[in-house]
Every structure is written in C-alpha cells, then in structure tokens.
Amino acid sequence: MNEQLTLKQASFKALKALWRSLPVLLGMILLVSLANSIIPKSFFTALFSKNALFDSIIGSAVGSILAGNPVSSYVFGGELLSHGISLTAVTAFLVAWVTVGIVQLPAEMILLGKKFAVVRNVSAFAFSILIAIITVFILGVI
C-alpha cells in the first residue's frame, strides 16, 4: 500500500512538472518551426567555403541554432547536397541539428538542470564536428 501511494505521488509530481513546462515546450516548437520555414535553403549555399574544417564548424553552428527531427533530416540533407554543399558540412549540420539545441536550451535547463543541459549541448556540438570529419574520411577511404 505504501508503494502504491508513492507511485501516485510520483505520477502527480511528474504531471505537475510537465504542465509547468508546457508553455516553454510549446514556444520552443513554434520557434523552431518558424526558423526552419523562414531561412531559405539557398542561404546555406553562400554560407559554406568548401574547406572541410570550416564547413564542419559552420555546419555545426547553424545546425545548433536551428533544430529538427531525424526523419526530415534525410530530405533536408539531400537538398543541401544537391545544392553543392560538401558532405562534411551537411553531416556536421545534420548531427548538430538533431543533437544540439540552442533554441531548446531553456526548456532543457528547466527539465534536466542547467549544468547537464549546457554540458550536453557543448559536447554534442564538439562531437558533431568530429563525427562529420571522421565520416567523410571513412567514406573517402572506402
């Protein structure tokens, strides 16, 4: 009986926390959708320099600001590649796009804590650059 009461209390606390964070989550979703629809894909063509290191840094930075889901990233990545953007830039952009979230950072800080959210985003940003370079290197060797 005592465990059941604890489960009810935990469920109530979780629902209450979700309800408190709902406005932040809704705002984040709307802001991400707005940014993705306002910025044209041709903007990215002028942004990249054809240098693998700089392209991966720029791709990670832009992907960190924008945010998206993995399902739409395949279509978006294909469009960027068809516009002549390097594979390094596209890979860094997409990895950062689905793993780093500057726009979602306030919501993540509320839900998971400030220190965890910042460390996770910084490490995901660094790894998106590293993963892009390694991926293109491996594909070039194969």
Secondary structure, DSSP 4 states (H G I P E B T S, - for coil): -HHHHHHHHHHHHHHHHHHHHHHHHHHHHHHHHHHHHHS-THHHHHH--S-HHHHHHHHHHHHHHS---HHHHHHHHHHHHHTT--HHHHHHHHHHHHH--TTTHHHHHHHH-HHHHHHHHHHHHHHHHHHHHHHHHHHHH-
